[in-house]
């Protein structure tokens, strides 16, 4: 089965039609506790910049003040525990969820991941959420077709232990593609295996790749928080109504394009601020 190369011409139409803010979705990004909110704030900023109509950060009480002094257009919701999250998700307008960046690895965090998966909403799972799923087979069983998993190499091996002899850092692109396809089948979700060669697969075997090499090489993306921004971009596109596979493809391309727009010296906070210029260029 062939693998599509993600290029500008292969992206879905990212133009924003007229309408009410709720016509462009409402993303909920879940944060970790005090001192661990930066990753979720990066993701939330990216989701807003890519066009989600509304973005809310769900934070535990201990982190409420820390986050409140950092955000303006992004809304804030106090979430004490999993029961509070269930109550918030009674609002069907919350149509895309992001969980994992800075979340933590305790029982409280695992309970939040469980509620997110049980909600059957479109969701992006990254970082700590992936580690929690790798530790608990009952969470793995809750994955569904609306999920996008975004592991790097280490997370991939933890998640898909039956593929643990699969692609290492020096593996061929074919090996990475085959492992990603098998992981998508095993999980029933979209799997985005990060790297300079990013591979994205659907459970039906459909596969795409983005090559951040040659003219699209952006080595300065190797900076803390860059993956959190990718998570937010994809979440924002999910909120806007794009299918998980299309959101993952477009998010990957936009992420690298923002890095190329900024150039050397990039830090993660710069990436969302480059989105307007990249999106404007797509309209030309």
QUIDA-V709793 format. One record per pair of residues at least 4 apart in sequence whose C-alpha atoms are under 8 Angstrom apart, sorted by the first residue. I is the first residue (numbers start at 0). J is the second residue. D is the distance in Angstrom with one decimal. If there is no record, write none. Layout:
i j d
I J D
I J D
This chain:
i j d
0 204 7.6
0 205 7.7
1 206 7.4
2 205 7.4
2 206 5.0
2 207 5.0
2 208 6.8
3 206 6.4
3 207 4.4
3 208 6.2
4 9 8.0
4 207 5.7
4 208 5.1
4 209 6.0
4 210 7.8
5 9 5.9
5 10 7.3
5 207 6.4
5 208 5.8
5 209 5.1
5 210 7.9
5 248 6.7
5 252 7.1
6 10 6.8
6 209 7.6
6 252 7.2
7 252 7.6
7 281 7.9
10 245 7.7
10 248 7.3
10 249 5.7
11 245 7.0
11 249 7.2
13 278 7.7
14 282 7.2
15 50 7.6
18 22 6.0
18 23 7.8
19 23 7.4
19 52 8.0
20 24 7.1
20 51 8.0
20 52 4.4
20 53 6.7
21 25 6.5
21 52 5.7
21 53 7.1
21 92 7.3
22 52 7.0
22 239 7.6
23 50 7.0
23 51 5.4
23 52 4.5
23 53 7.7
23 238 6.6
23 239 4.6
23 240 7.4
24 51 5.5
24 52 5.2
24 53 6.5
24 92 7.0
24 93 7.1
24 94 6.3
24 95 7.6
24 238 4.4
24 239 5.0
24 240 7.1
25 51 6.3
25 52 5.9
25 53 4.6
25 54 5.6
25 55 7.5
25 92 6.2
25 93 4.9
25 94 5.8
25 95 6.6
25 238 5.8
26 46 7.4
26 51 6.8
26 53 6.3
26 54 4.7
26 55 6.3
26 93 5.9
26 94 6.3
26 95 4.8
26 96 5.7
26 97 7.6
26 234 6.9
26 235 6.5
26 238 5.6
27 54 5.9
27 55 4.9
27 56 5.9
27 57 6.7
27 93 6.6
27 95 6.3
27 96 4.9
27 97 6.3
28 39 6.4
28 42 7.3
28 43 6.1
28 54 7.4
28 55 6.2
28 56 4.9
28 57 6.0
28 96 5.8
28 97 4.7
28 98 6.2
29 39 6.6
29 56 5.8
29 57 4.7
29 58 6.3
29 96 7.8
29 97 6.3
29 98 5.3
29 99 7.5
29 102 7.3
30 35 7.5
30 36 5.6
30 38 7.8
30 39 5.2
30 40 7.7
30 56 6.7
30 57 6.0
30 58 5.2
30 59 7.5
30 98 7.5
30 99 7.8
30 100 7.1
30 101 6.4
30 102 5.6
31 35 5.3
31 36 5.5
31 39 7.6
31 58 6.8
31 59 7.2
31 62 7.8
31 100 7.6
31 101 5.1
31 102 3.9
31 103 6.0
32 36 6.4
32 58 7.1
32 59 6.0
32 61 6.2
32 62 5.3
32 102 7.3
32 103 7.9
33 61 5.7
33 62 4.3
33 65 6.9
34 62 7.5
34 65 8.0
35 101 5.3
35 102 7.4
36 40 6.2
36 62 7.4
36 65 7.9
36 66 7.0
36 101 6.2
37 41 6.2
37 101 7.3
38 42 6.4
38 100 5.2
38 101 5.4
38 224 6.2
38 227 5.7
39 43 6.1
39 56 7.5
39 100 5.5
39 101 6.4
39 227 7.1
40 44 6.1
40 56 7.5
40 66 7.9
41 45 6.3
41 224 7.3
41 227 6.2
41 228 5.6
41 231 7.2
41 267 7.6
41 268 6.8
42 46 6.2
42 100 7.9
42 227 5.2
42 228 4.8
42 229 7.3
42 230 6.0
42 231 3.8
42 232 7.1
43 47 6.3
43 54 6.4
43 55 7.4
43 56 6.9
43 73 7.2
43 231 5.7
44 48 6.2
44 73 7.4
44 228 7.9
44 231 7.2
44 271 6.6
45 49 6.1
45 228 5.7
45 229 7.7
45 231 4.9
45 232 5.1
45 235 7.3
45 270 7.8
45 271 4.9
46 50 6.7
46 51 5.9
46 54 7.0
46 231 4.6
46 232 4.9
46 233 7.3
46 234 6.0
46 235 3.9
46 236 7.4
47 51 5.1
47 52 7.1
47 53 6.8
47 54 6.1
47 73 7.6
47 235 6.5
48 232 7.9
48 271 6.1
48 272 7.4
48 274 6.5
48 275 7.2
49 232 6.0
49 235 5.9
49 236 6.9
49 271 7.9
49 274 6.6
49 275 7.8
50 235 6.4
50 236 7.3
50 239 7.1
51 235 4.9
51 236 6.9
51 238 5.8
51 239 5.7
52 238 8.0
52 239 7.6
53 73 7.3
53 74 7.9
54 73 5.4
54 74 6.2
55 73 5.7
55 74 4.5
55 75 5.5
55 76 6.7
56 73 7.0
56 74 6.1
56 75 5.0
56 76 6.1
57 75 6.2
57 76 4.8
57 77 5.9
57 78 5.8
58 62 6.1
58 63 6.1
58 66 7.9
58 75 7.3
58 76 6.3
58 77 5.2
58 78 5.4
58 79 7.7
59 63 6.4
59 77 5.8
59 78 5.0
59 79 5.1
59 80 7.5
60 77 6.0
60 78 6.8
60 79 6.0
62 66 6.2
63 67 6.0
63 75 8.0
63 77 6.7
64 68 6.4
65 69 7.0
66 70 6.5
66 75 7.9
67 71 8.0
67 75 7.1
70 74 7.4
78 83 5.5
78 84 6.1
79 83 6.1
80 84 6.5
80 107 6.9
80 111 7.4
81 85 6.3
81 107 7.4
81 110 5.9
81 111 5.3
81 114 6.6
82 86 6.4
83 87 6.3
84 88 6.2
84 111 7.3
84 114 7.3
85 89 6.6
85 114 6.7
86 90 8.0
88 93 6.8
88 118 7.5
94 120 6.1
94 121 6.5
94 237 7.8
94 238 5.7
95 120 6.2
95 121 5.0
95 122 5.5
95 123 7.9
95 234 6.2
95 235 7.6
95 237 5.8
95 238 4.9
96 115 7.4
96 120 7.0
96 121 6.4
96 122 4.5
96 123 6.3
96 234 6.6
97 122 5.6
97 123 4.8
97 124 6.2
97 125 8.0
97 230 7.3
97 231 7.2
97 234 6.2
98 102 7.1
98 112 7.1
98 122 7.7
98 123 6.4
98 124 5.3
98 125 6.5
98 128 6.3
99 103 7.7
99 124 5.8
99 125 4.8
99 126 5.0
99 127 4.7
99 128 4.2
99 129 7.1
100 125 6.2
100 126 5.4
100 127 6.3
100 128 7.7
100 227 6.1
101 126 7.5
101 127 6.8
102 108 6.3
102 127 5.9
102 128 7.2
103 108 6.0
103 127 6.0
104 108 5.9
104 109 7.0
104 127 6.2
104 128 7.9
104 130 7.7
104 131 6.5
105 109 6.5
106 110 6.2
107 111 6.5
108 112 6.4
108 128 7.9
109 113 6.3
109 128 7.6
109 131 6.2
110 114 6.4
111 115 6.2
112 116 6.2
112 128 6.6
112 138 7.8
113 117 6.0
113 138 6.3
113 141 7.7
114 118 6.1
115 119 7.2
115 120 7.3
115 122 7.6
116 120 7.3
116 122 7.9
116 138 7.8
116 141 5.9
116 142 6.4
116 143 7.8
117 141 6.7
119 143 7.3
119 145 7.1
120 145 6.6
121 145 4.5
121 146 5.8
121 237 6.6
121 238 8.0
121 243 7.4
122 145 6.4
122 146 4.9
122 147 6.3
122 234 7.0
122 237 7.7
123 146 5.9
123 147 4.8
123 148 6.2
123 149 7.6
123 230 6.6
123 233 7.3
123 234 6.1
124 128 5.8
124 129 6.4
124 146 7.2
124 147 6.2
124 148 5.1
124 149 6.6
124 230 7.9
125 129 5.5
125 148 6.2
125 149 5.4
125 150 6.5
125 230 7.0
126 130 6.7
126 149 7.9
126 150 7.1
126 154 7.7
127 131 6.2
128 132 6.2
129 133 6.2
129 148 7.5
129 150 7.2
129 154 6.7
129 158 6.9
130 134 6.4
130 154 6.7
130 157 7.1
130 158 7.1
131 135 6.4
131 138 7.9
132 136 6.8
132 137 8.0
132 138 5.3
132 139 5.5
132 158 7.1
133 139 7.2
133 157 5.8
133 158 4.5
133 159 7.6
135 139 6.7
136 140 6.3
137 141 6.7
138 142 7.0
139 186 6.9
140 186 7.7
142 146 6.6
142 186 6.3
142 187 6.5
142 188 6.4
143 186 7.5
143 187 5.5
143 188 5.4
144 187 5.8
144 188 4.6
144 189 6.8
144 243 8.0
145 188 6.7
145 189 7.7
145 242 7.9
145 243 6.2
146 188 5.3
146 189 6.2
146 243 6.9
147 188 6.1
147 189 4.8
147 190 5.9
147 191 7.1
147 243 6.3
147 244 7.8
147 247 7.4
148 188 7.2
148 189 6.2
148 190 4.9
148 191 5.9
149 190 6.2
149 191 4.7
149 192 6.0
149 193 6.6
149 230 7.6
150 154 5.1
150 155 5.3
150 190 7.8
150 191 6.6
150 192 5.4
150 193 6.2
151 155 6.0
151 192 5.9
151 193 5.0
151 194 6.9
152 156 6.4
152 166 8.0
152 167 7.1
152 168 7.5
152 192 7.3
152 193 7.3
152 194 7.9
153 157 6.4
154 158 6.1
155 159 6.0
155 192 7.3
156 160 5.6
156 162 6.8
156 163 5.1
157 163 7.6
159 163 6.5
159 182 6.6
162 178 6.8
162 182 7.8
165 174 7.0
165 175 7.5
165 178 6.3
166 170 5.0
166 171 7.5
166 174 5.9
166 175 5.4
166 178 7.0
170 174 6.2
170 175 6.8
171 175 6.5
172 176 6.0
172 196 7.4
173 177 6.1
174 178 6.1
175 179 6.1
175 198 7.3
176 180 6.2
176 198 6.1
176 206 7.6
177 181 6.3
178 182 6.1
179 183 6.2
179 190 6.5
179 191 7.6
179 192 6.6
179 198 6.9
179 199 6.9
179 200 6.1
180 184 6.4
180 190 7.9
180 200 5.3
180 201 6.9
180 202 6.8
180 204 5.7
180 205 7.8
180 206 7.1
181 185 6.1
181 202 7.8
182 186 6.0
182 190 6.9
183 187 5.5
183 188 5.4
183 189 5.7
183 190 5.5
183 200 6.0
183 201 5.6
183 202 4.6
183 204 7.8
184 188 7.4
184 201 7.4
184 202 4.3
184 203 7.0
184 204 7.6
185 202 7.7
186 202 7.8
187 201 7.9
187 202 5.5
188 201 6.6
188 202 6.3
189 199 7.0
189 200 5.7
189 201 4.9
189 202 6.8
189 243 6.8
189 244 6.3
190 199 5.6
190 200 5.4
190 201 6.9
191 197 6.9
191 198 5.8
191 199 4.3
191 200 6.7
191 247 7.1
192 197 5.6
192 198 5.3
192 199 6.2
193 197 4.7
193 198 6.8
195 209 7.9
195 210 6.1
195 211 5.0
195 212 6.6
195 216 7.8
196 208 6.8
196 209 5.8
196 210 4.7
196 211 6.2
196 212 7.7
197 208 5.4
197 209 5.2
197 210 6.5
197 211 7.9
197 251 7.9
198 206 7.2
198 207 5.9
198 208 4.3
198 209 6.6
199 206 5.7
199 207 5.2
199 208 6.0
199 244 7.6
199 247 7.3
199 248 7.3
200 204 6.4
200 205 5.7
200 206 4.4
200 207 6.5
200 244 7.5
201 205 5.3
201 206 6.5
201 244 6.9
207 248 7.4
209 248 8.0
209 251 7.2
209 252 7.1
210 215 7.2
210 216 7.9
211 215 4.8
211 216 4.5
211 217 6.4
211 255 7.1
212 216 4.0
212 217 7.5
215 255 7.4
215 256 7.8
215 259 7.3
216 259 8.0
217 255 6.8
217 258 6.3
217 259 6.2
217 262 7.7
219 258 7.4
219 262 7.4
219 263 5.9
219 264 7.0
219 265 6.1
220 225 6.2
220 255 7.8
220 258 6.5
220 265 7.3
220 266 7.9
220 267 8.0
221 225 7.2
222 265 7.9
222 266 6.3
222 267 6.7
223 266 7.5
223 267 6.6
224 228 6.6
224 266 7.9
224 267 5.2
224 268 7.9
225 229 6.5
225 266 7.6
225 267 4.9
225 270 7.7
226 230 6.3
227 231 6.3
228 232 6.2
228 254 7.8
228 267 7.0
228 270 7.1
228 271 7.1
229 233 6.3
229 250 6.5
229 251 7.0
229 254 6.0
230 234 6.2
231 235 6.1
232 236 6.4
232 250 5.6
232 254 7.6
233 237 6.2
233 246 5.4
233 247 5.7
233 249 7.7
233 250 5.0
234 238 6.2
234 246 7.9
235 239 6.3
236 240 6.5
236 241 5.7
236 246 5.4
236 250 7.5
237 241 5.1
237 242 6.6
237 243 6.5
237 246 6.1
241 245 6.2
241 246 5.5
242 246 5.9
243 247 6.0
244 248 6.2
245 249 6.1
246 250 5.8
247 251 6.1
248 252 6.5
249 253 6.1
250 254 5.9
251 255 6.5
252 256 6.1
253 257 6.0
253 274 7.5
253 277 7.3
254 258 6.6
254 270 7.4
255 259 6.3
256 260 6.0
256 277 6.8
257 261 6.3
257 270 5.7
257 271 7.6
257 273 5.2
257 274 6.1
257 277 6.5
258 262 5.9
258 265 7.0
258 270 6.4
258 273 7.9
260 273 6.7
260 277 7.4
261 265 6.4
261 269 7.5
261 270 7.7
261 273 6.9
265 269 6.3
265 270 7.7
266 270 7.3
268 272 7.5
269 273 6.6
270 274 6.9
273 277 6.5
274 278 5.9
275 279 6.0
276 280 6.2
277 281 6.5
278 282 6.8
279 283 7.1
